[in-house]
Amino acid sequence: MKRPLFFLLLTSYFFLLTAPVFAGFISLKTTITLKPAGNKLKIGLAARNAGNEPAYNVEASVAAAGREVRSQKLGELPVGATYRAEESLPRSLPVPGTYPLTIILRYTDANQYPFSPIIVRTFDCGQATTSPLFGLAQPLTFTNAGKLAVTFKNPGERWLKARVTLLAPGELTVAEPVRTLDLAPRGEQKVEFAVSNFSALPGSVYQLYAAAEFDAAGRHYTALVPATVKLGAEHRLLGLDPLWLGAGLVLLTALFAAAQFIRGKK
């Protein structure tokens, strides 16, 4: 093999290796509506596929106060199309007040890889309440596992005991999702949740919610604290996938050996 040809192949290979790769993605832009209807709560969901590839096996589950309902599954949601569902849950709970409601939108990609982003809202039962508790979650980035820190504050003049539940998508595992708060007047408390990667893809960003609930004076209170978890990208050299780099080294070695063999026969 002549030297100019060898360098031409080498240059072409690295050009292909470093050229941008346009991967498909699914992005479901979701709108939620909550509407009381007597002793029931009607939940409406509209999810538009704003990505560039179809979503498959699309369905939603709605859960509140220990009850859960699932919508009808849609086999394929094309690009630009909207998945719609309407479900209802009872609003007759023993203690009036404000409660959390969790919506999980499940779907798969063309390779049947599952995704399950969550949306958490609150709804009123009997009488609306406003929780005095508030909190702040620190953004978390990890590859395999990490600890999500959420700090709650009690601005009132009474002790508050609350139960905190970390609501997360199925791609993440929470070792101990339910914790207890015991807040002094004008006090604060930090709670750490151990979160690990179950099936999340590198570079993905997930929304989680810490829901703090307690009863006081015959009323139920809920405080929602949103949290963000990002999965760190895999380690790459010059932004390249290690698999491609390995394949490139094998190819270059083969080309070099072929060139030496041809030169030796001349």
SVG drawing of the C-alpha trace seen along z (x, -y; Angstrom):
<svg xmlns="http://www.w3.org/2000/svg" viewBox="-71 -31 81 42">
<polyline fill="none" stroke="black" stroke-width="0.4" points="0.0,0.0 1.4,-3.4 1.9,-5.9 -0.5,-8.6 -3.3,-6.0 -2.6,-4.8 -2.8,-8.4 -5.9,-9.0 -7.6,-6.0 -6.4,-7.1 -7.7,-10.7 -11.1,-9.4 -11.5,-7.1 -11.0,-9.8 -13.3,-12.2 -16.1,-9.6 -15.3,-8.9 -15.5,-12.5 -18.5,-13.5 -21.6,-14.3 -24.1,-11.5 -27.8,-12.5 -29.6,-10.1 -33.3,-9.8 -35.1,-10.9 -38.6,-10.9 -39.9,-13.9 -43.4,-13.8 -44.7,-17.3 -47.4,-16.6 -50.3,-18.7 -52.3,-17.7 -55.7,-18.9 -57.5,-18.2 -61.2,-18.8 -63.4,-18.0 -66.7,-16.3 -68.7,-15.6 -66.9,-13.0 -64.5,-12.2 -61.5,-13.8 -61.2,-13.8 -57.6,-13.7 -57.0,-14.6 -53.7,-14.0 -52.4,-15.0 -48.9,-14.0 -47.6,-15.3 -44.6,-13.6 -42.3,-16.5 -39.3,-14.2 -38.2,-12.8 -39.1,-9.2 -42.3,-7.4 -43.0,-6.2 -44.4,-2.8 -46.6,-1.1 -47.7,-4.5 -49.9,-4.4 -50.4,-6.4 -51.0,-5.5 -52.5,-7.8 -52.1,-7.2 -53.4,-9.0 -54.1,-8.1 -53.4,-4.4 -55.5,-4.1 -54.2,-3.6 -55.8,-3.5 -54.2,-2.9 -55.2,-4.3 -55.6,-2.3 -52.3,-1.5 -51.5,-2.9 -49.3,-0.8 -47.6,-3.6 -47.5,-7.4 -46.1,-8.9 -44.0,-12.1 -46.3,-15.1 -49.3,-13.0 -50.9,-13.4 -51.8,-10.7 -54.9,-11.5 -56.3,-9.9 -59.0,-10.7 -59.3,-8.8 -61.0,-9.5 -60.2,-8.8 -62.4,-9.1 -62.1,-12.3 -63.8,-10.9 -61.0,-10.6 -61.3,-10.4 -59.3,-13.6 -60.1,-16.7 -57.2,-18.6 -54.6,-18.6 -53.0,-15.4 -50.3,-14.5 -51.3,-12.8 -48.7,-11.0 -48.9,-10.4 -46.4,-8.1 -46.3,-8.2 -44.8,-4.9 -43.5,-4.2 -40.8,-2.4 -38.6,-3.3 -38.2,-1.3 -35.9,1.1 -38.5,1.7 -36.4,-0.2 -38.7,-1.4 -39.1,-5.0 -41.3,-6.2 -41.2,-10.0 -43.4,-11.1 -45.4,-14.2 -46.7,-15.1 -49.5,-17.5 -51.7,-18.2 -55.5,-18.0 -58.0,-19.1 -60.4,-16.8 -63.2,-18.6 -61.1,-21.6 -57.9,-23.1 -54.9,-23.5 -51.6,-25.3 -48.6,-23.6 -46.4,-25.8 -43.5,-23.5 -41.3,-24.3 -38.0,-22.8 -35.2,-22.8 -33.5,-19.9 -29.9,-20.1 -29.4,-18.9 -27.7,-15.6 -25.4,-14.1 -24.0,-10.6 -23.2,-7.6 -24.2,-4.6 -25.4,-6.0 -25.6,-9.1 -27.4,-10.8 -30.1,-13.3 -30.3,-16.0 -33.5,-17.8 -33.7,-20.5 -37.1,-21.3 -37.9,-24.4 -40.6,-25.0 -41.4,-28.8 -44.1,-28.3 -44.1,-28.4 -45.2,-24.7 -43.4,-21.4 -44.2,-19.6 -43.9,-15.9 -44.3,-14.8 -43.8,-11.8 -41.6,-12.5 -41.8,-10.2 -39.4,-10.5 -41.3,-9.9 -39.0,-8.7 -39.3,-7.2 -38.8,-3.5 -35.4,-4.0 -34.1,-5.0 -34.1,-3.0 -34.6,-4.7 -33.3,-2.5 -35.5,-4.1 -38.1,-6.2 -40.1,-7.1 -38.5,-9.1 -39.7,-11.0 -39.4,-14.7 -39.4,-16.1 -39.1,-19.9 -38.8,-22.3 -40.4,-25.8 -38.3,-27.9 -36.2,-24.9 -34.8,-23.0 -33.9,-19.4 -31.9,-17.8 -33.0,-14.4 -30.7,-12.4 -32.1,-9.7 -29.9,-7.0 -30.6,-6.9 -29.1,-4.4 -29.3,-3.8 -31.5,-0.9 -32.0,-1.4 -31.4,-5.1 -29.3,-6.0 -26.1,-8.2 -26.8,-11.8 -30.5,-11.6 -32.1,-14.1 -35.0,-13.0 -37.5,-14.9 -38.2,-13.6 -40.5,-14.9 -40.2,-14.9 -43.7,-15.0 -44.0,-15.9 -47.4,-15.1 -48.9,-15.6 -52.2,-16.0 -52.9,-19.0 -56.2,-20.2 -58.2,-17.7 -56.7,-18.7 -54.2,-17.1 -51.3,-19.1 -48.9,-18.4 -45.7,-20.2 -44.0,-19.2 -40.3,-19.8 -39.1,-19.1 -35.7,-17.6 -33.4,-16.9 -31.2,-14.0 -28.8,-13.8 -27.0,-10.6 -23.3,-11.4 -22.1,-10.6 -19.7,-7.7 -16.0,-8.5 -14.9,-9.3 -11.7,-10.3 -12.2,-13.4 -15.9,-12.8 -15.7,-9.4 -17.3,-6.1 -14.6,-3.7 -16.1,-1.0 -15.5,-3.1 -11.9,-3.9 -11.2,-0.2 -12.6,0.7 -10.5,-2.1 -7.3,-0.8 -8.0,2.7 -8.7,1.3 -5.5,-0.8 -3.4,2.1 -4.8,4.3 -4.1,1.5 -0.6,1.1 0.1,4.8 -1.3,5.0 0.9,2.1 4.0,3.7 3.1,7.0 2.7,5.4 5.9,3.4 7.8,6.6 6.7,8.3 8.0,5.6"/>
</svg>
